[in-house]
């Protein structure tokens, strides 16, 4: 069986979770068409949406459009009579000192903002300062009991700044069973590095960037970690986080480590089972000034009630936000339209909603269509829904997320990214075998 588009593959898979069969009188390729998908993408990626950044007029236009399309698709308001879930956030614009000073080594180092380092602070205060904070190389910065791994064992980092590597010890280790080999676990994510350093009581945390294990270049780090950033509001105003979070370039990381004789493949050194954190005998000084803005963004949510098991739920999700208005390109265009990331995902879930509503055989389980905010800022809308679910998590059977749909035409194969980390792939495998029979 040829699959016309990747989103059609997901519709076929949904029959398993929703408890309904494919409607033979309305084939999927007729219920959902490329022309319809394109129509929604064109509207969401239009310049009038201003790049759909949260906290802007672009958000207001985007969520209004999505809620209207949910209504036209026959969906009921998903949150006690309304189509929106409030997501309280704080916008923090962090401006670090132009130079980060590293002293105490043989040669003092002056790192320059954006070129050599990027830093920010989640703490909701006007400014934070690291003053001669001792630097410690903590390997991958990982505490993973299930792998018998603890980079912080016997280490007191209070008042200190830890320097850690991106990704996890399994990457290029040669053993696919150790931290899942080259498949990154959550321990390899930059978000985890910051969280663990905070749990350990560190004053600061700096990740050494390397392109291969990070899977992106320095320009991505620099562009993503400068200017205004959004965070979910917290009761403690993020005072439980490190004062300073950030990245340094690989070249600067090498210079830091070379001061204590660490040269060559320091990743191999850090993934040795007997690795112990190494004081770098250097200190960092840096100040970050913050500008704070409090506001509320929104998830958009609509539901289709199940016919016989309405108390169980299948979620279709996609993030509606993008990057807004930024630096002009060579043609003078400053609007980041986000057609692929992720107007097409939202277009897909709107089309799926319409297809379900038109089907003669209704799904047995309730279907929830959720367009979430602030994905580009760190999956914030998804995190907020997960911690403030409108529908019980223990009654939620599956979440099929759509992000950056493929446009490569007909396919005969199903690709699973991150294989082995999601139970749903078992159903995909079973369903793909049945369609090949």
C-alpha positions, 0 to 999 in steps of 0.5 A, a space after each residue: 500500500 502506498 501512503 500518499 503523505 505522512 499525515 495520511 499514515 498517521 490517520 491510518 494509525 489512529 484507527 487503532 487508538 480511536 477504536 474505529 475502522 477506516 471508512 471505506 466509503 470515504 478514502 483517506 486521500 479524499 477525506 484529506 487532500 493536499 489542496 486542503 492542507 496547503 490552504 491552511 498552511 498558506 493562512 497560518 504562514 501568511 505575513 499577516 500572522 507576523 511569524 506567530 510568536 507568543 505574546 505578540 499580535 501574531 499570536 492573537 491572529 493565529 489562535 483566533 484562526 485555529 479556534 475558528 477552524 476547529 469550530 468549522 471542523 465540528 469540534 466542541 470547545 475543549 476547555 469548559 466551553 472555550 477553545 483556549 487554555 491559558 498558559 502563564 509565562 514570563 518573558 526574560 531578556 537576558 543581557 550578559 556582560 560583553 566579556 566573560 572573564 576566566 582567571 586563575 589559569 596560566 593564561 587569563 581568558 576573555 570570552 566574547 558574548 555570542 562569539 565565544 559564549 551565550 548565557 542567560 538566567 531564568 531567575 526572575 530578578 533584575 541581575 545575577 552575578 558570578 564573581 570568581 566562581 570556581 570552574 569544575 569539569 563534570 563530564 557529561 553532567 549526568 546522574 543516571 542510576 539505571 546506568 550506574 552513572 554519576 558525574 557528580 559523585 562526591 562532588 560539592 558544586 555549591 557556589 561553583 560553575 560546572 562545565 559539561 559536555 553535550 549529549 550523553 556517555 552513550 554517543 559514539 561509545 560503540 555499545 548500543 545498549 549503553 545509554 541507548 548508544 548513538 540515540 540520545 536519551 534525555 540525559 543528553 539534552 541541554 535542558 537536563 544539563 541545566 536541571 541537574 546542575 541546579 539540583 546539585 546546587 551549582 551557581 552556574 552551568 556551561 555546556 561545551 558545544 560540539 557540532 556532531 553530538 549536538 547535531 547543530 552548529 554554533 549559530 543555532 546555539 547563538 541565535 536560540 539563546 540570545 534576546 527574549 526567552 519565554 518560561 512558564 511562570 513558577 511560584 519560586 520565580 525560578 530561584 531554584 535554578 542556577 544563576 547562570 545557564 549557557 554554552 561556550 564554543 568547542 574552541 573555548 572549551 578546549 582552552 579551559 580543559 587544556 589549562 589542567 592538561 586535558 587534551 585530545 578526545 575529552 569525550 572519551 575521557 568523560 565516558 570512562 566508567 571511573 571518570 571523576 569530576 576535575 576542578 579546572 583551577 580557574 574561576 569565572 566572572 560574569 554579570 547578566 542583566 534581565 528585563 522581565 515581562 509577564 503575560 499569558 499565552 494560549 493553547 488551543 483545544 477542541 474535542 470530538 466526543 467518542 461514541 462508546 468510550 468517551 472517557 478515554 482520549 486520543 490526542 492529536 497535537 501540533 505547535 502553532 508558534 514560530 519565531 516572529 519577526 527578526 533580522 531581515 534576510 538578504 531580500 529584506 524579509 524579516 518575518 519568520 513565516 514557519 510554514 514547515 515548522 509548524 504551520 503544516 502540522 497545525 494544518 494537518 490536525 485541522 484536516 484530521 479533525 474535519 475527516 473524523 467529523 465527516 466519517 460515518 463511523 465515529 471514533 469510540 474514544 474521544 479525540 482531542 485536538 491540541 495546538 500548543 504554544 511556545 514549542 520554540 521556547 522549549 516545549 512550554 505549551 506541551 509542558 503546561 498541558 502535561 502538568 495542568 491536563 484538561 483531560 486525565 492523563 491516566 485516561 489518555 491513550 496516546 498522543 500523535 504529534 505532528 511537526 514538519 510534515 514531509 513533502 516527498 510524495 508517495 512512500 512505501 515505508 514508515 520511518 521511526 525516529 528514536 526507535 525503542 523509546 515509544 510504545 506506539 511504535 509497536 502499533 505502527 509496526 503491526 498496522 504496517 504489516 497488515 497493510 502490506 498483507 
